[in-house]
Structures are given as C-alpha cells and as structure tokens.
Amino acid sequence: MARAQVELTATKLRSNHALAPLVGKGALAVVGAYYSLDTGKVEVLAGAPS
C-alpha cells in the first residue's frame, strides 16, 4: 500500500501545472522511493533520472 501511494504521489507531482514544464525539460526529476525502517534501505520506485 505504501509503495502504491508513492507511485500515485509521484505521478501527481510530475503532472502538476507548476512542475510539469520543468520535468519535461529535464530540469527537475520527481523520484518516487520507499525507505524501509527495518533494513535502512531505499528502494527507488519510479522516476530515477537515467
């Protein structure tokens, strides 16, 4: 459930009227990630720049 919420929020931020032009130009990356309190690891879910 938490991962799904991260994906949804990242998608909404990427399509935000103020942020979308920057994302489109590559000046801004919205990266969805999940931090595990148990392991201390970060899992990048979507949007990592290539």
PDBQT receptor file of N, H, CA, C and O in Angstrom, charges set to zero:
ATOM      1  N   MET A   1       0.822  -1.188   0.000  1.00  0.00    +0.000 N 
ATOM      2  CA  MET A   1       0.000   0.000   0.000  1.00  0.00    +0.000 C 
ATOM      3  C   MET A   1       0.868   1.255   0.000  1.00  0.00    +0.000 C 
ATOM      4  O   MET A   1       0.579   2.208  -0.723  1.00  0.00    +0.000 OA
ATOM      5  N   ALA A   2       1.918   1.263   0.796  1.00  0.00    +0.000 N 
ATOM      6  H   ALA A   2       2.154   0.488   1.383  1.00  0.00    +0.000 HD
ATOM      7  CA  ALA A   2       2.788   2.444   0.860  1.00  0.00    +0.000 C 
ATOM      8  C   ALA A   2       3.460   2.692  -0.484  1.00  0.00    +0.000 C 
ATOM      9  O   ALA A   2       3.561   3.837  -0.925  1.00  0.00    +0.000 OA
ATOM     10  N   ARG A   3       3.915   1.640  -1.132  1.00  0.00    +0.000 N 
ATOM     11  H   ARG A   3       3.833   0.710  -0.774  1.00  0.00    +0.000 HD
ATOM     12  CA  ARG A   3       4.571   1.789  -2.445  1.00  0.00    +0.000 C 
ATOM     13  C   ARG A   3       3.589   2.344  -3.479  1.00  0.00    +0.000 C 
ATOM     14  O   ARG A   3       3.956   3.194  -4.290  1.00  0.00    +0.000 OA
ATOM     15  N   ALA A   4       2.360   1.869  -3.450  1.00  0.00    +0.000 N 
ATOM     16  H   ALA A   4       2.062   1.179  -2.791  1.00  0.00    +0.000 HD
ATOM     17  CA  ALA A   4       1.336   2.358  -4.380  1.00  0.00    +0.000 C 
ATOM     18  C   ALA A   4       1.082   3.845  -4.151  1.00  0.00    +0.000 C 
ATOM     19  O   ALA A   4       0.896   4.593  -5.110  1.00  0.00    +0.000 OA
ATOM     20  N   GLN A   5       1.071   4.273  -2.914  1.00  0.00    +0.000 N 
ATOM     21  H   GLN A   5       1.222   3.665  -2.135  1.00  0.00    +0.000 HD
ATOM     22  CA  GLN A   5       0.860   5.686  -2.597  1.00  0.00    +0.000 C 
ATOM     23  C   GLN A   5       2.031   6.535  -3.103  1.00  0.00    +0.000 C 
ATOM     24  O   GLN A   5       1.826   7.646  -3.593  1.00  0.00    +0.000 OA
ATOM     25  N   VAL A   6       3.242   6.022  -2.986  1.00  0.00    +0.000 N 
ATOM     26  H   VAL A   6       3.408   5.120  -2.588  1.00  0.00    +0.000 HD
ATOM     27  CA  VAL A   6       4.413   6.732  -3.505  1.00  0.00    +0.000 C 
ATOM     28  C   VAL A   6       4.282   6.934  -5.008  1.00  0.00    +0.000 C 
ATOM     29  O   VAL A   6       4.517   8.031  -5.513  1.00  0.00    +0.000 OA
ATOM     30  N   GLU A   7       3.907   5.879  -5.722  1.00  0.00    +0.000 N 
ATOM     31  H   GLU A   7       3.715   4.988  -5.311  1.00  0.00    +0.000 HD
ATOM     32  CA  GLU A   7       3.737   5.962  -7.175  1.00  0.00    +0.000 C 
ATOM     33  C   GLU A   7       2.675   6.996  -7.544  1.00  0.00    +0.000 C 
ATOM     34  O   GLU A   7       2.879   7.806  -8.448  1.00  0.00    +0.000 OA
ATOM     35  N   LEU A   8       1.555   6.965  -6.849  1.00  0.00    +0.000 N 
ATOM     36  H   LEU A   8       1.389   6.307  -6.115  1.00  0.00    +0.000 HD
ATOM     37  CA  LEU A   8       0.460   7.892  -7.111  1.00  0.00    +0.000 C 
ATOM     38  C   LEU A   8       0.895   9.336  -6.867  1.00  0.00    +0.000 C 
ATOM     39  O   LEU A   8       0.627  10.215  -7.687  1.00  0.00    +0.000 OA
ATOM     40  N   THR A   9       1.555   9.575  -5.761  1.00  0.00    +0.000 N 
ATOM     41  H   THR A   9       1.773   8.862  -5.095  1.00  0.00    +0.000 HD
ATOM     42  CA  THR A   9       2.004  10.922  -5.419  1.00  0.00    +0.000 C 
ATOM     43  C   THR A   9       3.039  11.437  -6.416  1.00  0.00    +0.000 C 
ATOM     44  O   THR A   9       2.975  12.596  -6.828  1.00  0.00    +0.000 OA
ATOM     45  N   ALA A  10       3.986  10.593  -6.805  1.00  0.00    +0.000 N 
ATOM     46  H   ALA A  10       4.037   9.652  -6.470  1.00  0.00    +0.000 HD
ATOM     47  CA  ALA A  10       4.997  10.999  -7.783  1.00  0.00    +0.000 C 
ATOM     48  C   ALA A  10       4.351  11.345  -9.119  1.00  0.00    +0.000 C 
ATOM     49  O   ALA A  10       4.740  12.319  -9.764  1.00  0.00    +0.000 OA
ATOM     50  N   THR A  11       3.379  10.563  -9.531  1.00  0.00    +0.000 N 
ATOM     51  H   THR A  11       3.063   9.772  -9.007  1.00  0.00    +0.000 HD
ATOM     52  CA  THR A  11       2.678  10.836 -10.788  1.00  0.00    +0.000 C 
ATOM     53  C   THR A  11       1.944  12.163 -10.718  1.00  0.00    +0.000 C 
ATOM     54  O   THR A  11       1.976  12.941 -11.671  1.00  0.00    +0.000 OA
ATOM     55  N   LYS A  12       1.288  12.427  -9.605  1.00  0.00    +0.000 N 
ATOM     56  H   LYS A  12       1.262  11.795  -8.831  1.00  0.00    +0.000 HD
ATOM     57  CA  LYS A  12       0.579  13.696  -9.439  1.00  0.00    +0.000 C 
ATOM     58  C   LYS A  12       1.549  14.873  -9.453  1.00  0.00    +0.000 C 
ATOM     59  O   LYS A  12       1.257  15.908 -10.053  1.00  0.00    +0.000 OA
ATOM     60  N   LEU A  13       2.683  14.729  -8.808  1.00  0.00    +0.000 N 
ATOM     61  H   LEU A  13       2.920  13.889  -8.321  1.00  0.00    +0.000 HD
ATOM     62  CA  LEU A  13       3.662  15.813  -8.791  1.00  0.00    +0.000 C 
ATOM     63  C   LEU A  13       4.221  16.076 -10.185  1.00  0.00    +0.000 C 
ATOM     64  O   LEU A  13       4.415  17.231 -10.564  1.00  0.00    +0.000 OA
ATOM     65  N   ARG A  14       4.482  15.015 -10.956  1.00  0.00    +0.000 N 
ATOM     66  H   ARG A  14       4.324  14.076 -10.649  1.00  0.00    +0.000 HD
ATOM     67  CA  ARG A  14       5.011  15.180 -12.312  1.00  0.00    +0.000 C 
ATOM     68  C   ARG A  14       4.031  15.894 -13.225  1.00  0.00    +0.000 C 
ATOM     69  O   ARG A  14       4.444  16.571 -14.166  1.00  0.00    +0.000 OA
ATOM     70  N   SER A  15       2.731  15.753 -12.960  1.00  0.00    +0.000 N 
ATOM     71  H   SER A  15       2.395  15.204 -12.195  1.00  0.00    +0.000 HD
ATOM     72  CA  SER A  15       1.727  16.392 -13.808  1.00  0.00    +0.000 C 
ATOM     73  C   SER A  15       1.230  17.718 -13.228  1.00  0.00    +0.000 C 
ATOM     74  O   SER A  15       0.345  18.344 -13.813  1.00  0.00    +0.000 OA
ATOM     75  N   ASN A  16       1.765  18.151 -12.117  1.00  0.00    +0.000 N 
ATOM     76  H   ASN A  16       2.484  17.643 -11.641  1.00  0.00    +0.000 HD
ATOM     77  CA  ASN A  16       1.406  19.424 -11.507  1.00  0.00    +0.000 C 
ATOM     78  C   ASN A  16       1.703  20.552 -12.491  1.00  0.00    +0.000 C 
ATOM     79  O   ASN A  16       2.746  20.543 -13.144  1.00  0.00    +0.000 OA
ATOM     80  N   HIS A  17       0.800  21.519 -12.603  1.00  0.00    +0.000 N 
ATOM     81  H   HIS A  17      -0.047  21.526 -12.072  1.00  0.00    +0.000 HD
ATOM     82  CA  HIS A  17       0.962  22.587 -13.601  1.00  0.00    +0.000 C 
ATOM     83  C   HIS A  17       2.247  23.398 -13.426  1.00  0.00    +0.000 C 
ATOM     84  O   HIS A  17       2.792  23.893 -14.412  1.00  0.00    +0.000 OA
ATOM     85  N   ALA A  18       2.728  23.541 -12.231  1.00  0.00    +0.000 N 
ATOM     86  H   ALA A  18       2.285  23.138 -11.429  1.00  0.00    +0.000 HD
ATOM     87  CA  ALA A  18       3.959  24.301 -11.990  1.00  0.00    +0.000 C 
ATOM     88  C   ALA A  18       5.216  23.450 -12.208  1.00  0.00    +0.000 C 
ATOM     89  O   ALA A  18       6.262  23.977 -12.587  1.00  0.00    +0.000 OA
ATOM     90  N   LEU A  19       5.121  22.156 -11.973  1.00  0.00    +0.000 N 
ATOM     91  H   LEU A  19       4.271  21.727 -11.665  1.00  0.00    +0.000 HD
ATOM     92  CA  LEU A  19       6.293  21.286 -12.060  1.00  0.00    +0.000 C 
ATOM     93  C   LEU A  19       6.452  20.605 -13.415  1.00  0.00    +0.000 C 
ATOM     94  O   LEU A  19       7.574  20.322 -13.836  1.00  0.00    +0.000 OA
ATOM     95  N   ALA A  20       5.351  20.340 -14.096  1.00  0.00    +0.000 N 
ATOM     96  H   ALA A  20       4.439  20.569 -13.754  1.00  0.00    +0.000 HD
ATOM     97  CA  ALA A  20       5.390  19.591 -15.353  1.00  0.00    +0.000 C 
ATOM     98  C   ALA A  20       6.336  20.195 -16.400  1.00  0.00    +0.000 C 
ATOM     99  O   ALA A  20       7.058  19.443 -17.054  1.00  0.00    +0.000 OA
ATOM    100  N   PRO A  21       6.360  21.523 -16.583  1.00  0.00    +0.000 N 
ATOM    101  CA  PRO A  21       7.294  22.075 -17.577  1.00  0.00    +0.000 C 
ATOM    102  C   PRO A  21       8.760  21.800 -17.221  1.00  0.00    +0.000 C 
ATOM    103  O   PRO A  21       9.578  21.541 -18.104  1.00  0.00    +0.000 OA
ATOM    104  N   LEU A  22       9.079  21.856 -15.950  1.00  0.00    +0.000 N 
ATOM    105  H   LEU A  22       8.414  22.066 -15.233  1.00  0.00    +0.000 HD
ATOM    106  CA  LEU A  22      10.455  21.585 -15.517  1.00  0.00    +0.000 C 
ATOM    107  C   LEU A  22      10.805  20.116 -15.703  1.00  0.00    +0.000 C 
ATOM    108  O   LEU A  22      11.917  19.779 -16.111  1.00  0.00    +0.000 OA
ATOM    109  N   VAL A  23       9.855  19.253 -15.403  1.00  0.00    +0.000 N 
ATOM    110  H   VAL A  23       8.953  19.526 -15.071  1.00  0.00    +0.000 HD
ATOM    111  CA  VAL A  23      10.075  17.818 -15.593  1.00  0.00    +0.000 C 
ATOM    112  C   VAL A  23      10.261  17.535 -17.080  1.00  0.00    +0.000 C 
ATOM    113  O   VAL A  23      11.138  16.759 -17.459  1.00  0.00    +0.000 OA
ATOM    114  N   GLY A  24       9.444  18.156 -17.920  1.00  0.00    +0.000 N 
ATOM    115  H   GLY A  24       8.731  18.786 -17.613  1.00  0.00    +0.000 HD
ATOM    116  CA  GLY A  24       9.524  17.955 -19.354  1.00  0.00    +0.000 C 
ATOM    117  C   GLY A  24      10.850  18.398 -19.951  1.00  0.00    +0.000 C 
ATOM    118  O   GLY A  24      11.344  17.790 -20.900  1.00  0.00    +0.000 OA
ATOM    119  N   LYS A  25      11.432  19.475 -19.386  1.00  0.00    +0.000 N 
ATOM    120  H   LYS A  25      11.030  19.969 -18.615  1.00  0.00    +0.000 HD
ATOM    121  CA  LYS A  25      12.722  19.986 -19.871  1.00  0.00    +0.000 C 
ATOM    122  C   LYS A  25      13.906  19.223 -19.289  1.00  0.00    +0.000 C 
ATOM    123  O   LYS A  25      15.041  19.392 -19.735  1.00  0.00    +0.000 OA
ATOM    124  N   GLY A  26      13.640  18.391 -18.302  1.00  0.00    +0.000 N 
ATOM    125  H   GLY A  26      12.718  18.254 -17.940  1.00  0.00    +0.000 HD
ATOM    126  CA  GLY A  26      14.719  17.660 -17.656  1.00  0.00    +0.000 C 
ATOM    127  C   GLY A  26      15.420  18.462 -16.575  1.00  0.00    +0.000 C 
ATOM    128  O   GLY A  26      16.474  18.058 -16.084  1.00  0.00    +0.000 OA
ATOM    129  N   ALA A  27      14.838  19.602 -16.199  1.00  0.00    +0.000 N 
ATOM    130  H   ALA A  27      13.982  19.930 -16.597  1.00  0.00    +0.000 HD
ATOM    131  CA  ALA A  27      15.426  20.445 -15.157  1.00  0.00    +0.000 C 
ATOM    132  C   ALA A  27      15.054  19.957 -13.754  1.00  0.00    +0.000 C 
ATOM    133  O   ALA A  27      15.664  20.364 -12.766  1.00  0.00    +0.000 OA
ATOM    134  N   LEU A  28      14.055  19.088 -13.678  1.00  0.00    +0.000 N 
ATOM    135  H   LEU A  28      13.559  18.757 -14.481  1.00  0.00    +0.000 HD
ATOM    136  CA  LEU A  28      13.582  18.570 -12.398  1.00  0.00    +0.000 C 
ATOM    137  C   LEU A  28      13.207  17.110 -12.567  1.00  0.00    +0.000 C 
ATOM    138  O   LEU A  28      12.582  16.732 -13.558  1.00  0.00    +0.000 OA
ATOM    139  N   ALA A  29      13.585  16.299 -11.608  1.00  0.00    +0.000 N 
ATOM    140  H   ALA A  29      14.092  16.606 -10.803  1.00  0.00    +0.000 HD
ATOM    141  CA  ALA A  29      13.176  14.901 -11.589  1.00  0.00    +0.000 C 
ATOM    142  C   ALA A  29      12.386  14.651 -10.312  1.00  0.00    +0.000 C 
ATOM    143  O   ALA A  29      12.823  15.003  -9.217  1.00  0.00    +0.000 OA
ATOM    144  N   VAL A  30      11.233  14.047 -10.465  1.00  0.00    +0.000 N 
ATOM    145  H   VAL A  30      10.878  13.761 -11.355  1.00  0.00    +0.000 HD
ATOM    146  CA  VAL A  30      10.431  13.625  -9.320  1.00  0.00    +0.000 C 
ATOM    147  C   VAL A  30      10.657  12.126  -9.192  1.00  0.00    +0.000 C 
ATOM    148  O   VAL A  30      10.228  11.345 -10.042  1.00  0.00    +0.000 OA
ATOM    149  N   VAL A  31      11.327  11.741  -8.133  1.00  0.00    +0.000 N 
ATOM    150  H   VAL A  31      11.675  12.375  -7.443  1.00  0.00    +0.000 HD
ATOM    151  CA  VAL A  31      11.716  10.348  -7.942  1.00  0.00    +0.000 C 
ATOM    152  C   VAL A  31      10.925   9.766  -6.780  1.00  0.00    +0.000 C 
ATOM    153  O   VAL A  31      10.999  10.253  -5.651  1.00  0.00    +0.000 OA
ATOM    154  N   GLY A  32      10.175   8.727  -7.072  1.00  0.00    +0.000 N 
ATOM    155  H   GLY A  32      10.115   8.331  -7.988  1.00  0.00    +0.000 HD
ATOM    156  CA  GLY A  32       9.435   8.037  -6.022  1.00  0.00    +0.000 C 
ATOM    157  C   GLY A  32      10.326   6.975  -5.389  1.00  0.00    +0.000 C 
ATOM    158  O   GLY A  32      10.955   6.186  -6.095  1.00  0.00    +0.000 OA
ATOM    159  N   ALA A  33      10.380   6.954  -4.071  1.00  0.00    +0.000 N 
ATOM    160  H   ALA A  33       9.869   7.594  -3.497  1.00  0.00    +0.000 HD
ATOM    161  CA  ALA A  33      11.225   5.984  -3.379  1.00  0.00    +0.000 C 
ATOM    162  C   ALA A  33      10.556   5.540  -2.081  1.00  0.00    +0.000 C 
ATOM    163  O   ALA A  33       9.725   6.245  -1.509  1.00  0.00    +0.000 OA
ATOM    164  N   TYR A  34      10.946   4.357  -1.641  1.00  0.00    +0.000 N 
ATOM    165  H   TYR A  34      11.622   3.784  -2.106  1.00  0.00    +0.000 HD
ATOM    166  CA  TYR A  34      10.425   3.783  -0.401  1.00  0.00    +0.000 C 
ATOM    167  C   TYR A  34      11.595   3.509   0.530  1.00  0.00    +0.000 C 
ATOM    168  O   TYR A  34      12.545   2.818   0.163  1.00  0.00    +0.000 OA
ATOM    169  N   TYR A  35      11.520   4.058   1.741  1.00  0.00    +0.000 N 
ATOM    170  H   TYR A  35      10.748   4.620   2.040  1.00  0.00    +0.000 HD
ATOM    171  CA  TYR A  35      12.559   3.840   2.746  1.00  0.00    +0.000 C 
ATOM    172  C   TYR A  35      12.068   2.811   3.755  1.00  0.00    +0.000 C 
ATOM    173  O   TYR A  35      11.020   2.997   4.373  1.00  0.00    +0.000 OA
ATOM    174  N   SER A  36      12.810   1.740   3.923  1.00  0.00    +0.000 N 
ATOM    175  H   SER A  36      13.661   1.588   3.421  1.00  0.00    +0.000 HD
ATOM    176  CA  SER A  36      12.442   0.694   4.872  1.00  0.00    +0.000 C 
ATOM    177  C   SER A  36      13.073   0.983   6.225  1.00  0.00    +0.000 C 
ATOM    178  O   SER A  36      14.297   1.044   6.346  1.00  0.00    +0.000 OA
ATOM    179  N   LEU A  37      12.256   1.155   7.219  1.00  0.00    +0.000 N 
ATOM    180  H   LEU A  37      11.262   1.105   7.121  1.00  0.00    +0.000 HD
ATOM    181  CA  LEU A  37      12.767   1.357   8.571  1.00  0.00    +0.000 C 
ATOM    182  C   LEU A  37      13.450   0.098   9.094  1.00  0.00    +0.000 C 
ATOM    183  O   LEU A  37      14.383   0.179   9.894  1.00  0.00    +0.000 OA
ATOM    184  N   ASP A  38      12.985  -1.062   8.642  1.00  0.00    +0.000 N 
ATOM    185  H   ASP A  38      12.228  -1.128   7.992  1.00  0.00    +0.000 HD
ATOM    186  CA  ASP A  38      13.552  -2.324   9.103  1.00  0.00    +0.000 C 
ATOM    187  C   ASP A  38      14.977  -2.547   8.609  1.00  0.00    +0.000 C 
ATOM    188  O   ASP A  38      15.849  -2.979   9.363  1.00  0.00    +0.000 OA
ATOM    189  N   THR A  39      15.204  -2.242   7.315  1.00  0.00    +0.000 N 
ATOM    190  H   THR A  39      14.496  -1.890   6.702  1.00  0.00    +0.000 HD
ATOM    191  CA  THR A  39      16.512  -2.538   6.728  1.00  0.00    +0.000 C 
ATOM    192  C   THR A  39      17.396  -1.311   6.557  1.00  0.00    +0.000 C 
ATOM    193  O   THR A  39      18.614  -1.438   6.431  1.00  0.00    +0.000 OA
ATOM    194  N   GLY A  40      16.796  -0.126   6.553  1.00  0.00    +0.000 N 
ATOM    195  H   GLY A  40      15.806  -0.022   6.656  1.00  0.00    +0.000 HD
ATOM    196  CA  GLY A  40      17.553   1.095   6.310  1.00  0.00    +0.000 C 
ATOM    197  C   GLY A  40      17.857   1.318   4.840  1.00  0.00    +0.000 C 
ATOM    198  O   GLY A  40      18.645   2.200   4.499  1.00  0.00    +0.000 OA
ATOM    199  N   LYS A  41      17.242   0.530   3.963  1.00  0.00    +0.000 N 
ATOM    200  H   LYS A  41      16.601  -0.186   4.240  1.00  0.00    +0.000 HD
ATOM    201  CA  LYS A  41      17.498   0.646   2.526  1.00  0.00    +0.000 C 
ATOM    202  C   LYS A  41      16.425   1.485   1.836  1.00  0.00    +0.000 C 
ATOM    203  O   LYS A  41      15.267   1.519   2.253  1.00  0.00    +0.000 OA
ATOM    204  N   VAL A  42      16.849   2.157   0.772  1.00  0.00    +0.000 N 
ATOM    205  H   VAL A  42      17.789   2.129   0.434  1.00  0.00    +0.000 HD
ATOM    206  CA  VAL A  42      15.931   2.957  -0.054  1.00  0.00    +0.000 C 
ATOM    207  C   VAL A  42      15.713   2.218  -1.367  1.00  0.00    +0.000 C 
ATOM    208  O   VAL A  42      16.668   1.823  -2.036  1.00  0.00    +0.000 OA
ATOM    209  N   GLU A  43      14.461   2.037  -1.724  1.00  0.00    +0.000 N 
ATOM    210  H   GLU A  43      13.686   2.358  -1.180  1.00  0.00    +0.000 HD
ATOM    211  CA  GLU A  43      14.101   1.387  -2.977  1.00  0.00    +0.000 C 
ATOM    212  C   GLU A  43      13.505   2.444  -3.907  1.00  0.00    +0.000 C 
ATOM    213  O   GLU A  43      12.429   2.976  -3.636  1.00  0.00    +0.000 OA
ATOM    214  N   VAL A  44      14.202   2.746  -4.999  1.00  0.00    +0.000 N 
ATOM    215  H   VAL A  44      15.076   2.314  -5.219  1.00  0.00    +0.000 HD
ATOM    216  CA  VAL A  44      13.688   3.709  -5.969  1.00  0.00    +0.000 C 
ATOM    217  C   VAL A  44      12.603   3.019  -6.780  1.00  0.00    +0.000 C 
ATOM    218  O   VAL A  44      12.830   1.966  -7.377  1.00  0.00    +0.000 OA
ATOM    219  N   LEU A  45      11.417   3.629  -6.793  1.00  0.00    +0.000 N 
ATOM    220  H   LEU A  45      11.234   4.484  -6.308  1.00  0.00    +0.000 HD
ATOM    221  CA  LEU A  45      10.269   3.001  -7.427  1.00  0.00    +0.000 C 
ATOM    222  C   LEU A  45      10.005   3.551  -8.827  1.00  0.00    +0.000 C 
ATOM    223  O   LEU A  45       9.633   2.795  -9.724  1.00  0.00    +0.000 OA
ATOM    224  N   ALA A  46      10.190   4.839  -9.024  1.00  0.00    +0.000 N 
ATOM    225  H   ALA A  46      10.492   5.453  -8.295  1.00  0.00    +0.000 HD
ATOM    226  CA  ALA A  46       9.869   5.435 -10.327  1.00  0.00    +0.000 C 
ATOM    227  C   ALA A  46      10.524   6.790 -10.460  1.00  0.00    +0.000 C 
ATOM    228  O   ALA A  46      10.687   7.519  -9.481  1.00  0.00    +0.000 OA
ATOM    229  N   GLY A  47      10.902   7.121 -11.699  1.00  0.00    +0.000 N 
ATOM    230  H   GLY A  47      10.770   6.529 -12.494  1.00  0.00    +0.000 HD
ATOM    231  CA  GLY A  47      11.336   8.466 -11.994  1.00  0.00    +0.000 C 
ATOM    232  C   GLY A  47      12.814   8.744 -11.852  1.00  0.00    +0.000 C 
ATOM    233  O   GLY A  47      13.233   9.895 -11.973  1.00  0.00    +0.000 OA
ATOM    234  N   ALA A  48      13.619   7.723 -11.599  1.00  0.00    +0.000 N 
ATOM    235  H   ALA A  48      13.279   6.788 -11.500  1.00  0.00    +0.000 HD
ATOM    236  CA  ALA A  48      15.054   7.962 -11.449  1.00  0.00    +0.000 C 
ATOM    237  C   ALA A  48      15.641   8.438 -12.774  1.00  0.00    +0.000 C 
ATOM    238  O   ALA A  48      15.422   7.809 -13.810  1.00  0.00    +0.000 OA
ATOM    239  N   PRO A  49      16.382   9.539 -12.749  1.00  0.00    +0.000 N 
ATOM    240  CA  PRO A  49      16.993  10.023 -13.997  1.00  0.00    +0.000 C 
ATOM    241  C   PRO A  49      17.966   8.981 -14.550  1.00  0.00    +0.000 C 
ATOM    242  O   PRO A  49      18.638   8.278 -13.794  1.00  0.00    +0.000 OA
ATOM    243  N   SER A  50      18.028   8.895 -15.862  1.00  0.00    +0.000 N 
ATOM    244  H   SER A  50      17.482   9.465 -16.475  1.00  0.00    +0.000 HD
ATOM    245  CA  SER A  50      18.917   7.905 -16.477  1.00  0.00    +0.000 C 
ATOM    246  C   SER A  50      20.278   8.488 -16.800  1.00  0.00    +0.000 C 
ATOM    247  O   SER A  50      21.143   7.785 -17.323  1.00  0.00    +0.000 OA
TER     248      SER A  50
